[in-house]
Amino acid sequence: MIHTASLIVDDLPCMDDAKMRRSLPACHRCYGEATSILAALELLSLGYRVMSEAPGVDAERRMRLVQVLARAVGVNGLIGGQDLDLAAPQKGDDSATNTDCVSRIHELKTSSLFIAAAESGATVAGLEGDQMVPIRQFAARLGLAYQTLDDLLDAQGSVRTTGKDVRKDLDKPTLVGVLGEDSAADYARNMIAAAMAALQPLGPGMEPLENLVISLIENSATTEQALN
């Protein structure tokens, strides 16, 4: 719900002004900007409500789940990343080639939600303290890989294969623009490998997460297109 809310906002004319999302017209193009903003707010509220009322989870953990989401969405997460993205220099500006600047946007705008998802699952499963460190590292690296792959698909893909506008980020600072397509693909591979490696200290119980990475990223037809 919260991810979808972020996409609705991200697609608005005042943000990325996207025409397509998930192979359909973007929400604001169907229902108008006002309704889209209200829909995003409702989805955001529902996301917090689901966490706060999670069945089979004690009150203390439900509170922690809500706190995890709040950190991920706020100025130190998704909102902060979107603000940096909007303020980022355009292609041609020397500062647009700053890898650290681009990586920081990706950390806040993308990895923060991956971390929240992974940390929430780990919280429900009973992990805590130092056990959370490799979970966060796994999710952060996976988020960076995902965003780089998304940028590669923007440069290489089509509306049919991605379900959304393409060539939208050519003038924005991305790792594809900074590193080039081949090096960006190598970076994504390295982040996928680093994400898998981060789980090793937690033992064989992490196999479902490893299989998730393989099935959703490495075996995806569109991802294979970006990596090959």
N, C-alpha and C positions, 0 to 999 in steps of 0.2 A: 504493500500500500504506500509506504513512504517513498520507495523507489519510483513508483508510478507517479506520485505527486511531484517528485523532483523532475521527472521527464515532462510533465504537463507544463510546469513553470519554465523549464529550460527551452521549450519549443515556442514560447510566447514571442510575439513580434519585438518586444522590448529586450528580449534575451537573444536567442539564436534565430528567431523568425523561421522556424522549420515548417515545411509543408506536409511531410509524411512522418508517420511513426507506426511501427509494427504493421507495415503494409497497408495502413489506412490513413486518411487525412488526419493531420494533427488535431488535437481536441479543440483548439481555438478556432480552427477553420470550419469545424462542424457546428459548434455551439456558441462561438463568440468568446472574447477575452474575459468578460466578467464572469460568465458561468464556469469557464475553465479555471479561473483563480479560486472560485468558491469550491469547485470539485477538488482541486489540489488541497485546499485547507481541510475539507472533509476527510479526504484520504489520510492526511497527516494525523488528524484527530483520531480517526479509527485505528490507525497503526498503534498509537499510544494506548488506546482503549484495549485493544487485543492483548498487548503486553501486560497491562495492569490487571487484566482479568484472566490471565492464562490459567486454565484448569490443571490441577495436579501439581501446581508450583506454589510453594509457601510464600507468604506475604513478603518476607525479606528478599527473596530472590526476584519476585515480581518488581519490587522497588528497584533492584539493581538493573533489571532489564530496561525499565523506563529510563534510568539514568544513562545507560549505555546508548540508547537511542538518542537521548537529548544531546549528549556529547557529539554524536556522529552527525547530527543535523545542524548544529549551531555554528557559531563563527569560527570555532576551531575544527570544523568539519565541512560538511556539504555547503553551507551558506558562505563560509569564508572562502572555500575553493571557487565557488561561482563568482564571488566578488572579484577575486584575483583574476579569474578567467576573463571577465568583462573588462577589467582594467589593463589586461596584458597588452603589450605593444604588438602592432601588426607586423606582418612579414615585411622585411626590408629595414626594420629598426634593428640596430646591432644587439640591443638587449633582448630581442625576440629569439636570439640564438643561444640564450643562457639555459643550459641543461638543468641547472639547479632550480631556476624559476619555473620551468615547465614541470619538472618532477614534483615541486611543491604543490602546484595546482592539482596534479593528478593524485597526490597523497590525500589532499583535503577533499577534493570533489568526488573521487572514486574509491580510493582505498578505505576511507573512513566508513563507508557503508558496508564494504566487505568485512572490515574488522568488527563492526557492530553485529553483523549476521553471525560471524563465527563465534564471537564472544558470547552472544546470547545463547547459542546452542550449547556452548561449553558451560555456561552458567547453569542452564537447566540440567545438564548432565552431571553437575556436581564438581566441576573443576574450579580451582581457585588459586590465589597466590601465584607462585612461580610457574604453576602449570599453564597459566594464561599467556605467559610470554611467548612460547612457540606458536600458540594459536594466533596471537596477534601478528607475529612475524609472518606466518603462513598467509594470513588474509591480506596483509599489507602488500606483500610481494605479488600475490595473485591479482589484487586490484591494479597494480602497476602494469602487470602483463596484460590484463584485460583491456585497460585503457589504451595501451600501445597497439594492441590488435585492433581495437575499434578505430583508431586513427589510421592504421594501415588499410582497413576495409573502406574507410571514407575516401582514401586516395585511390584504391584499386577496384573497389566493388561497384555494384549497381543497385538501383532501387529494388530490383527484383530479388537480389540475393540478400540484401541487408534489411529491407522493409522500411527504409527511411531515406532521407535526403543524403546524397553523397556529394563530395567535393565542397562540403560546407566549411571545412577546416583548413583549406589550402592557404589562407591568409592569416591564420591564427598560429601562435606558437605551439607546436606539437613536437614530440620526439621524432616523428617522421620528417618534419621540416628541419629539425636541428641535426639529426644524424643521417638522414637518407633512409630509403625504404629497406635496404639490405641490413644496415646496422640496427635499425629499429626492430626488424624481425629477429635478429640475433639477441637484442636486449630482451624481447618478449620471451624467447626460449630460455634465456638465462634466468629470468624472473620466475618462470614456471618451474624450472629445476630447483631454484632456491626456495620456492614455496614448498615443494615436496620435501626438500632436505630439512626444512624447519620443523617438520612433524616427527622426524626420526626419534628425538629424545622421548617422545610420548609412547613409543612402542607400537605393536601391531594393532592396537585399538583404533589407530588413525587410518587404517586401510580404507574405510568408506569415504573419507575425505580425499584420499589419494585417487580412488576410483572416480570420484566426482570430477576432479580436475581432468583426468584422462578422457572421460566421456563427454564433458561439456566444452572442453577447450581443444585438446590435442586431436580428438576425433571428429571435430566439427568441420563440415565441408567448407564453410566460409572461412574458418580459421586456417585450414590447410591451404586455402587460396592465398591468405596473407603471409603464411610462413614459408611457402614454397615458390 
